[in-house]
Amino acid sequence: MKAYLFPGQGAQFTGMGKDLYENSSLAKELFEKANEILGFRITDIMFEGTAEELKETKVTQPAVFLHSVILAKTLTDFKPDMVAGHSLGEFSALVANGALSFEDGLKLVSKRALAMQKACEITPSTMAAVLNLDDAIVEDICASVAGVVVAANYNCPGQLVISGEYKAVELACEKMKEAGAKRALILPVGGAFHSPMMEPAREELAAAIEATIFSNPICPVYQNVTANAVSDAEEIKKNLIIQLTAPVRWTQSVNQMIADGATSFTEVGPGKVLVGLVNKINKEVETISA
């Protein structure tokens, strides 16, 4: 069975999508539609902009979404048995499997980016990568630290990202190192994604998601919140709303997809981060970059 994976924020690069725009009339049409919906020429920034311009919140998330979704739509043999996306990538996955229209997916991603930016400005917050420490130890240390700090991304065995208030994350990092972590490193991100610090953004996005029509998809999506196959439109919406303040259970999602019959994983979008994580989770399965 074929699983397709869609990357999240951080996968962007200058020039992304330009080859698609120049070589496919469908891609060009979708990119131009995106410029209209967003109210600015995101294609100019994607194709010619600097790394700094691409890092702007209103640009990054829609740019990664557009690259992934338009690439999926131009693949000749795109017939997924199951899909999953890492954080933002879940929206790309939901357009790819027919749960969301292209237009609605882009509008939600744009709203999500702006809502997250606003939430980041309320309290100084950040994320940190913890390497080579058991998940349970990471969770226990987070629980023992004063302030808000939680496990946010279960990326692969031995790689977990924590998220929360700046001082709490700093203190947790010190304790992780003392407990034997190979590394506990503050990440260059704008805020504490997938933590309770995103509650204002979750509330804002919830209203937009509730007002959007979702369809039952052509294949299951393995959602970050549950790490299980979901095909019911209402359940997909509910999990998508929870996603902003809940952890990304990527390791668990990949393991569940394999348990449910996935034999190959294709990453659709910028970069090769997700197939790299799959290889660390299970060396037996085939991995491909579209």
VENMO-V740009 format. One record per run of one state. SS is the DSSP state (h for helix, s for strand, l for the rest). FROM is the first residue (numbers start at 1). TO is the last residue. If there is no record, write none. Layout:
SS_FROM_TO ; SS_FROM_TO
//
This chain:
l_1_1 ; s_2_6 ; l_7_17 ; h_18_23 ; l_24_24 ; h_25_38 ; l_39_41 ; h_42_48 ; l_49_50 ; h_51_54 ; l_55_56 ; h_57_74 ; l_75_81 ; s_82_85 ; l_86_88 ; h_89_96 ; l_97_101 ; h_102_120 ; l_121_124 ; s_125_131 ; l_132_134 ; h_135_144 ; l_145_148 ; s_149_156 ; l_157_158 ; s_159_165 ; h_166_178 ; l_179_182 ; s_183_186 ; l_187_195 ; h_196_210 ; l_211_219 ; s_220_222 ; l_223_228 ; s_229_230 ; l_231_232 ; h_233_245 ; l_246_247 ; s_248_248 ; l_249_249 ; h_250_259 ; l_260_263 ; s_264_267 ; l_268_272 ; h_273_281 ; l_282_285 ; s_286_289 ; l_290_290
//
